[in-house]
Amino acid sequence: MKRDLVSGGTTAEAAELYGIRSWGAGYFDIGEDGTVHVMVPFGDRRVGASLMAIIAGMRQRGLQMPVLLRIENLLDSQISLLNDSFNRAIRALQYGGAYRGVFPIKVNQQCHVIGEIARFGARYGHGLEAGSKAELLIALAHLDPDTGYIICNGYKDTEFVSLGLQALKLGYKCFFVIETPTELPIILEESRRLGIRPMLGVRVKLSSRVGGYWNESSGDRSIFGLTTEQIVGLVDALREHEMLDCVQLLHYHLGSQIPNIRDIRSAVLEACRYYVDLRKEGAALGFLDLGGGLAVDYDGSQTNYEYSKNYSLDEYCSDIVETIMTTLDPEGIEHPVVITESGRAVVAYSSVLLFDILDVTRFDPGEVPEPQAGEHELIGNLRDTLKNVNPKNLQECHNDAAYYRGEMRELFKHGRVRLRQLSLAENIFLQIVRAIARELPGAKRVPLGLDALEESLSDIYYGNFSVFQSLPDVWAIEQVFPIMPVHRLNEAPTRQAIIADITCDSDGKIDQFIGVRGIRKTLPLHPLANGDPYYLGVFLVGAYQETLGDLHNLMGDTNVVSVRIHEDGSFDFVREIDGDSIADVLSYVEYQPQQLLEQFRVTAEQAVRKGRISASERQTIFEAFSASMRGYTYFEE
């Protein structure tokens, strides 16, 4: 049975165990103090700030766990890396066009995230992608007309189109990407009515398919994009209306996380063929929008596994630029402005979910008492099995123990053995399983059925958070995020565990983790000590998780803290946002908190009249009810 080593107690061993230097992209590491440090680039050096120091600052400010920590520097850094990498490739290959990034608002719609992207990205002309009217309003409010582009995707009604056309008057470079043929009549009518010629894009449905979880965005059966027949019809219709010169952008989108660079090159090549022919048809193309797909290496394996990627950012940029050049140059077509809608890669690193562990369930056997007179025969059989465990009979011992325990459970169901007898049998069974597990690492071959033994013995650590609210992709698509303790990393973790949240749902758990040799079912953790807080961090959660979170068990948004780290390692709390109160989440599901208070007051007053409580007791109970309405939806100290 393969196990990750947990015997050491050095920070280097901890870094290898949790893979932080593989998936951390240089932004996270373990300091000599045994805590996770955020490593912020300043020129040619990186400055670290301890997450435990930041947590201490949160506690001093009265902020309770769980907290979503946003590190503004990392968001800025990723925007710089993306733009600088493309610009290096353009200079190195002598590309004739430019690069302009746009951030898809749907990836993280939070106001302060979009505000920081617009503010910092302005120096690069970094724009925004809007897939709805609401997102278009956000883009118009945050971008300066003379900086980044606005790419309008998704279904567009008259109001959407009218708003975008009016934005053109203000100086915004606002493209309408035609996704379906039904959008064209709306655009034509509104353009005629307002007397504004639109900036149009065409989304093509590529035949190229990609690997990874989101591959349904590509290929013939992808939901959005025009077929070749529809594109020809669009060209003819626009030519008839003398508006073919309005088509300035070609767009495609293959998926949110593309792990294999070969798929990226293949798609660019195919898109360029559309670009060439549309130019020859008379379209005034000058922009090539490659959509999203730039992946995040969540597990640090640098492979084409669906939650990893087998390419660097520089390779991604160079391959795109080179493929465009080799396709367009023989046709004598000038190089377009390259646009990518990279969202996941821009924001993932900047957010960390921090939470404390509230309790632990351990599946450790107690001491087995000496045999008593009249002890049940099956318990004696279990005792004999425990004595006989050795490397040569592991499978036999496990089968025997499972049979004897099963028989005891059946006897208990029919009232033929008592609770204490069953408890003793269960305890001896656990002793047997532990004994077998100790022998497995030295076995030449792990017997069938025993490879998951470690998982069956693992602890359950109960975290103060909700999977459904803060990590919905863990539940919905089995996304794997890096998870690790953020302190005590100069101690050896001696427990193996899964993590449960505080919802009353069996799906509210995490049982897939990044390991030294791939995905593993348990996470090495430290035992809780002396009642001291034990903090875990879930990393790379900046993309989609806040937007997709739901109110399962009425667990609301967590507290949010934004920090900015300085060159001397100090940091400022830039922003603190209180998480949802119970009153907040009740109002989201159409309860009126004031009405609930009044209903409870009436119930309490009736209890006074019936003599169940005194008037002063009524006031104490009512104040407790009111305080709970104002309280945090998560566990509070």
N, C-alpha and C positions, 0 to 999 in steps of 0.2 A: 504494500500500500504506500503510495507516494505521500510524503508529508513535507510541509515547509518547515525548515529548521527554526526552532524557537528557543534553543538552548543558550544562546549567547545573551549578553547584556550590554553590548556596545551600540552606539548610535549608527555605526556603519552597518552592523548586522540588521538593525531595525530598518535602515534605509533600503537594504536589499529585500528584507522580508515583505515590506509593504509596497515596494516598487516605486517609491516616491521620486527617485531620480530618473525613472523611465517615463512615467506619465506626467510628471510635474513640469516638463518643458523648461526647466531652469527657474521656474517661479516659486517652487516649494522645495524645502530641504529640512533636515533635522539639525538643530544647533547643538553645541556642546552641552547645553543645559538640559538636553533630552526633550525639547519641545519642538513642534513644527514651526518653522520660520517662513514668512513670506519674503521672497527674494525679488527685490524691485530693481530693474536696470536703470542705472544713471551713467550714461556714456559707456565706457569700457568696463565698468565694475557693477557689482550688484550689492545692494544693501539689504540686510535682513531685519525683520521685525517679528518678534515672537507672537504667535497666536495666543499664547497664555497671557502675555502682557496686554493684548487687546481685550481678551476676556476679562481680565482684572479691571480694565477701564470700564467695561460694560457694567460689571457688578457695582462699581463705585457710583455709577450713574443710575442704578436701580433697574437695569434692564435684565429681565429673566430669560432663561433658555426656554425654547429654542430661539436661535437668532440666525437670520440670513445675513452673512457678512459680505459686503461688496467692497472690493479693493479697487479704487478708481485707477490707480497707476497701471494695473494689469489690463484694464480695458483700453487705456491710452496706448500701452505698449503693443497690444495686438493690432490696433489700427495702424500704428507706425510700421510694424513688421510687414503687414500685408501690402501697404502702399510702397514701402521701400524695396521689398522683394520684387514686385512687379517693375518698379522703375529701374532697378539694377539689371533685370533681364532685358528690358527695353534698350538700355544703353549698351549692354554687352552684345546684343544681337543686331544693333542698329535698326531697330524697329521704327517705322515711320509714324506710328500713331501714339496714343497716350493711354494711360490706365485711369479709370475712375471707379471706385467702389461704391456700392450702395448697401445699406444695412436693412434687411427685411424686418419691419417693425413687429411682425407676428412672432418673431423668435424671442423677444423680450420687450413687451409694450410698456414697461414701467417708466413713468415720466422722467425720473432722474437718470435712468440708463440712456434713454433717447436723448435727453438734454446733454449728457456728457459726450455721447457719440457725435452729436451735431456740433458742439462747442470745440472739442478737440479735433474732430475730423475736418473742420472747415479749412485748415491749412493744406489739406490734401484734396479738397473738393469732394470729400466723401458725402454721398447723398443717402436717400432713404427710399425703400420700396414699400408701397402701400397696396394692400390687397382688399381694401374696403373703404367706404366713405369716411368712416371714423379714423382710419389710419391716414388717409389723405389729409384730414384736418390736422392731425398731429404733425405730419410732415410740413405742411404749410406754416404752422405756428413755430416750428423749431429751426427750419432752414432759412438762411439768407438767400434771396433770389439769385445772387451772383456767385453762389458757391456750388453745392452739389446738385446732382440730377435727382428728379423724382420719377420713379418707374411705377406706373399704375398697372397692376395685374389684377386678376380675378374678374368676376362678373361685374358689369358696369351698367347702371341704369341712367336715366336722363340727368338726375341730380348729380351723380358722380361725374359724368362727362362735362356737364355745365360748369361745375366747380373747377375741374382741371383746366378747362378752356379759359376761364376767367383768370386762373393762376398764370397762364401764359402772358396775359396783359401786364401782370406785375413784374414780369421778367424771369419767372421760374422756367427752368428747362424740364417740362413735365410731359413725359411720354405716356401715351395710351397704348398698351400692348394688347392687340386684338387676339383674344383667346378662342372665340367662337364666332361663326359668321353672323349671328344675330346681333352682335355689337356694332357692326358697321353701319346699318341704317340709323341707329341712335346717334352715332358720332357725326355722320353726314348731316343729319337734320339739325343737330345743335350747332354744328359749325356754320351751317347756312344761316340759322336764326341769329346767331351772335356775331356773324361776320368775322370769325376767327379761324384761321387755318390751323389744324391740329398738328402736333408732332406724333407720328404714328410708329408703332412697332408691330411686328408680326411674330407670334409664337408658333414655332414649327414643332410638329410631333416627330421626333427622330425615331428611326428604327433601331438605333443603338440601344442596347440594354446594359445595365450596370449590375454589379453585385451589391450585397448589403441589404439591410432591412427595408430600406425605402425604395427598392427597385421598381415598384409599381408606378413610380412617377415617370418611368422611361418606357420606350417601346410603343408598339402599335396600339396597345390598349390603355395607354396613359389617358387620364381624364381630360387634361387641358392640352391645347395646341391644335393647329390646323393640319389636316391631311394635305397631300400634294394637290388633290382636286380642289379642295377649298382654297388653297393658296392661289391657284390659277384663277379661280372665280373672283377672289378678292382683288387680284391685280387687274383683271378686266373691268371690274366695277369701278375701281378708283381711276383707271385710265378714262373710262367713260365720263366720270365727273371731273376730269382734269385735276386730280389730286394724287396721282401716283408719286409725285415728288414729295408728298407728305410722309411717305414711308421711309424713315431714316434709321430704323433700328430692327435688327433681327435678334430674336430671343429664343432660348430653349431652357429647359430645366430637367435634370435627370434624377434628382433626389437630394435629400438633406445631408447624407453622409456617404460619400463614395470612397470605399477603402482602397481601390485598385487604380493606380495611375494609368494603366493601359485603357481602362474604360473612359477615363477623362480625355486622353488623346484621341481615341476613336470617335467620341462625340464631337470634339472640336473639328476634326477632319470632315465629318458628315455635315456639320452646320456650315462650314465654309463653302461646301458645294452649293448649298441653298443660297448662301450669300452671293456667290459668283453669278448664279443664274438670275437671281432677282435684280442684281445690278444690270445685267444684260437686258432684262425686261424693261428697264427704265426707272426702277426704284432708286431714290436718292440715298441709298444706304451709306452711313458713315459710322455706325455704332454696332458692335457685336456684343450682346448680353448673354453670357454663358450661364446665368442663373447661379444657384447655390451648389453645394456638394463638397466644398473643401472640408475635409474630415478632421475630427479631433481624435487623438490617440488615447482613448480612455483607459486602456489596459497597459499601455507602454510597450506593447509587443512589436510594433513597427511591422505589422503583417497586414494581409488583406482580409483579416477577420473583420466581421461587420462592425465592431466597435473599436477598430484601430485604423491604421493607414500605412501603406508601404512606400510612402514618399515624403520628402521634406517640403517645406513651403517654397524654397528656392527651386526645387525640381518641378513643383506644380506650376510656378510662374513661367519658368523657362520652357517647359514642354508646351504650354498654351501658346506662348508668343512664337515659338519656332514652328509649331504646326500651322498657325495662321499664315506665317510668311511663306512656308513651302507650298501652301495651297494657292495663295493669292498671287504670289510673284509671277509664276508662269502665265497667269491670265492678264498681267499688266494692271491689276487693280490695287489702288492705294490702300494702305493699311488702316483699318478702322480703329476708333477708340474702343478699347476693351473694357467691358463692364462685368463685374462679378457681383452676385448677391450673397456674399459670404456673411452668414449670421452666426451660426454655431461656433465657428472658429474665432470670431471676434469676441463673443461675450462669455463663452463657457468658463474660461479660467478665472474670471473676475469675481465669481461668487462661490462662497463656501457655506454649507449648512452646518451649524454648530449645535450640538445638543448634549445634555447630560444623561447619564445612566441612572435610572431610578431604583432598579432592583434586578436581581439575578435568580433564575431557577437553575439549580445544579442537579445533575443526575448522578450524584456520587452515592455509592452504597454506604450504609453505616456498618458498624462492627457486627459480625455475626456471632450471636450468643452460643454457648455450648449446648449440645443436644439435651433435650429434656425427656424424661420418661413419657412414653405414650405419644411421642412426636409422630406426625403423619409420615407414612412411607415415602410419599413423593418429595417431602422436604429432605429426607435422608438421601434420596436419589440425587437431589440437587447438590447436597453436601459432597457426595462422592464425586460428582462431575467436577466440582470446583477443585478438589484435590488432584484430579487426574489431568488437568489442562497442561499440554506440552506442545512444542512446535509441530509434532507429527500428527496430532489428532484435533486440530483446531475446528475443522468443519464438523467432525463427529460430536465434539463437546457442545458446539453451538446448537446443533440439531437436537441433541438430547435435552439441553437446558430449555430450549424453546418448547419442546414437547411437555416436559414436566410442569413448566409454568402454565402452559395452556390447560393442562388437566386440572391444576389447582384452581384456575379461574372458572372452569366449568363447575367444579364442585362448589365453589363459593356462590355461583348463580343459583344453585339448587339448595342452598342452605346446609350443605354437608361439611363445610369447614367454616371457621369463624374468621373475622376480620384480621385478628392478630396473626393467625396462621398464614393467611394470604400475604400479609405484609412481610412476614419472614421469608416466604418463598420468593417474593418480588426482590427483596434485598439480596438474597443469595444469587438470584439470576443476574442482578447487576454486577455482583462480584465476579461471576463467571465471565460476563461480557468484557469487563475491564481487564481481566486476566488474559483473555484472548487478544484484546486490542494491544496489550503490551508485547505480545509475542509476534504480532503481524509484521512489524518493520523488519524483522530478521528472517521472515519466511521467504523461501525461494519463489514461491508462487502463492498469490493471495487466492484462497478458495472462493469459488463462486458464491455470491451472496454476502460475503464478509467485507467487500470493498467499501461499503457504506457504513461500516460499524462505527467509525469515528464520528460520523454525522449523528448517528442515533444516540451517542453519548454526550454530544455537545451541549454546552450551557445555552440558556436563553437570556440575553441581556435586554432589559426593557428600557428603550430610549424615549426621552421626552420629546416626541415629535409625531407627525402623521405622515406615513408614506403617501397617502392619497392627496394630501395638501401640498407637501414640499418636494416629493420625489415621485410624481405620478407615472413617469416612464418606467420605474422599477416594477410597478404593478402591471401596467398596461402592455409593455413590450419586452419586459425582462431586461431592460437597459442595465448595464453594469457600470457603476460609478466607483471611483477610488474612495475607499472608506478606511480610516485608521484612527487610532488615538492621537490626540494632539499634544500629549505630554506623557511623562514616565517612560520615554523611549530610550533611556539609558538603563532600564530594567528589562529583563526577559519576560515576555508575555507567556504565562504558563497555562492559560485556559484557551479552549477552542469554543467558539460561540456562533450562534446566529443572533440576529437583532430583530426584536419585535417592537412595534410602535405602541402608543397608548390608546389606539382605537380598539373597539371590541369586535374586530374582524380578523378571521383566520388568514386573510390575504395581507394583513398589515404587518408584513415581515420582510426582512432581507436575508436571503440564504444563498446568494451568489456573490463571490468576492474575487478580487484580483489576487492571484497567487504567483509564486516564483515560477511555477511550471504551467501557468494557464489559470483558467477559472476553477475556483475551489468552492466547496459548500460551507465551509466554516471560516471564521476570522480569528486569528490569534489575538487575544486580549489579556489585560492584566486583571487579577482579582481585585474587587473593591476593597479598599483599605481604610479602616478606622472611621468610616462615615465620611471620608473626604470626597468631594465631587470628582467624578471621572468623566472627561469630555471626549467625545468623538467628533470628527469632521467628515463630511461628505463633500468631495471636491469636484470641480468642473461642472457645477450645476447651473451656470448662468444662462443656458439656452433652454427655452421652452418650459422649464419646470414651474416657474412662477405663473406663467400664462395658463398652463393646463391644470393647475391644482384645483381640487374641488373641496366641498364642505362636508366630506364624509364624517359622520359623528359630530357634525357642526364644529370641527376643528378649523379655526380661521387662519388668516394670514399670520405668519410669525412676526416678531419684532425684526426690524431691518436696521442695520448699522452700515454706514458708508465711511470708510477711512481713507485718508491719503497719507502715504508714508514719505518721509523726507530723507534727504541725503545722509543725515546723521543718525538714521535709524529711528528717530522719533516719529510720531504720527499724530494726526489730528482726527477727531471725530467730526467729519464733515456734515453728517446728517444722521439723525435718529428718528425712526418712524415706529410708533407704537403699533404692535400687532392688533388684530381684531379683538374687541371685547365680546363677551357673551351677548350683550345687547346688539352689537353690530351684526353678528352672524344670525341672530334670530330675526333681525329686520330683513336680511337677505332672503329668508324663506317666508317672508310676508307676515311675520308676527309683529305686533306693535308693543315694544317694551313697556311703554307707559300703561297700556291696557293690561298686560300681564301683571304688572305691579298692583294695579287696582283690583284685579280678580283675586290675587293672593291676599291683599288687605282685607277683602270681604270674607274670605275663608278664615283668616286668622281672627277676625272680629266675631264670627260665628262661634269659634272655639272658646272665646272669652265668655260669650253669653251662655254657652253650655257648661261652663265651669271647668273646662279641660285645662285652661291656662289662665294666668292672671293678666291684667292689662299691661303690666311692666314686662312680663314674659312675651306678650304679643309684640311689644315694641322691639325687644331684642331679636326675636325671630324675624320680624319684618326688616330690620336693619341688615340682618345676615342675607336675606333674600336680595335686598337692594344692592348690597356690596358684591354679591355674586354676579349680578347683572353687569356691573362695571368691571369685573375681573377678566383676566386673560383666559383664553380657552384651553391653555395647556396647564400642566402641573406647575403649581406655584409653591415656592418655599414658604 
